[in-house]
Amino acid sequence: MATQNQILEQLKILEKLYNRGEVSEVVERALKKIIAHEITIAQQQTAELETDLKQYETQYQMSSAQFYSKFRAGELGDDIDFVEWSSFYQMWSSVRERLQILLSNSQA
């Protein structure tokens, strides 16, 4: 598997070619498919994490956003459920950010 630096270098090459107007239709189609695939994965991950979050929200009768704010402020303690809920919320937030980036770039 390629390292992050190798991938970035490959993307820079494509960017240079694109800026020169020298990217083929094959590359354009491949990039669109890659982004579409990543969107699908992020949407699936979001749905799975939302299922996990809803279980905690139902159990503790508060939204995940409310919980996370209180947890970060130290108002709830370190119960294992809260640590797990916090982890799920952080993962969900990260996936949502990734999805927003993918969606904004796919519509450009």
C-alpha positions in Angstrom: 0.0 0.0 0.0 1.3 3.5 -0.8 2.2 5.9 1.9 0.4 9.1 2.4 3.3 11.1 0.9 3.3 8.8 -2.2 -0.4 9.4 -2.7 0.0 13.1 -2.2 2.7 13.2 -4.9 0.5 11.3 -7.3 -2.4 13.7 -6.6 0.0 16.6 -7.3 0.9 15.1 -10.6 -2.7 14.8 -11.6 -3.2 18.4 -10.4 -0.4 19.6 -12.6 -1.8 17.8 -15.6 -5.3 19.1 -14.9 -4.0 22.7 -14.7 -2.4 22.2 -18.1 -5.7 20.8 -19.5 -4.1 17.3 -20.0 -6.3 15.0 -18.0 -8.0 12.3 -19.9 -11.6 11.3 -19.7 -10.6 8.0 -18.1 -8.9 9.9 -15.2 -12.0 12.2 -14.8 -14.3 9.2 -14.7 -12.1 7.3 -12.3 -11.9 10.3 -9.9 -15.7 10.7 -10.0 -16.1 6.9 -9.2 -13.6 7.2 -6.3 -15.4 10.1 -4.8 -18.8 8.4 -5.3 -17.4 5.3 -3.6 -16.1 7.3 -0.7 -19.4 9.1 -0.3 -21.2 5.7 -0.1 -18.8 4.4 2.5 -19.1 7.6 4.6 -23.0 7.5 4.4 -22.9 3.8 5.5 -20.6 4.7 8.4 -22.8 7.6 9.4 -25.9 5.4 9.5 -24.2 2.8 11.6 -22.8 5.3 14.1 -26.2 7.0 14.3 -27.8 3.7 15.3 -25.2 3.4 18.1 -25.8 7.0 19.2 -29.6 6.6 19.2 -29.3 3.7 21.6 -27.4 5.9 24.1 -29.8 8.8 23.5 -32.8 6.7 24.3 -31.1 5.1 27.3 -30.0 8.5 28.8 -32.8 10.7 27.4 -30.5 13.4 25.9 -29.2 14.1 22.5 -25.6 13.1 21.7 -24.7 16.8 21.2 -26.0 17.6 24.7 -24.3 14.6 26.2 -20.9 15.4 24.5 -21.0 19.0 25.7 -21.7 17.8 29.3 -19.1 15.0 29.1 -16.4 17.4 27.8 -17.2 19.8 30.7 -16.7 17.0 33.2 -20.3 17.0 34.3 -21.0 13.2 33.8 -18.1 11.2 35.1 -16.1 8.4 33.4 -18.7 5.6 33.3 -17.8 3.2 30.5 -21.1 4.0 28.7 -20.1 7.6 28.6 -16.6 6.9 27.3 -18.0 4.7 24.5 -20.8 7.2 23.7 -18.1 9.9 23.5 -16.0 7.8 21.1 -19.0 7.1 18.9 -19.9 10.8 18.8 -16.3 11.7 17.9 -16.3 9.1 15.1 -19.7 10.3 13.9 -18.5 13.9 13.8 -15.3 12.9 11.9 -17.3 10.9 9.3 -19.8 13.7 8.9 -17.0 16.2 8.2 -15.5 13.8 5.7 -18.9 13.4 4.0 -19.4 17.2 3.8 -16.0 17.6 2.1 -16.8 14.8 -0.3 -20.3 16.1 -1.1 -19.1 19.7 -1.5 -16.3 18.6 -3.9 -18.5 16.2 -5.8 -21.0 19.0 -6.6 -18.3 21.3 -7.9 
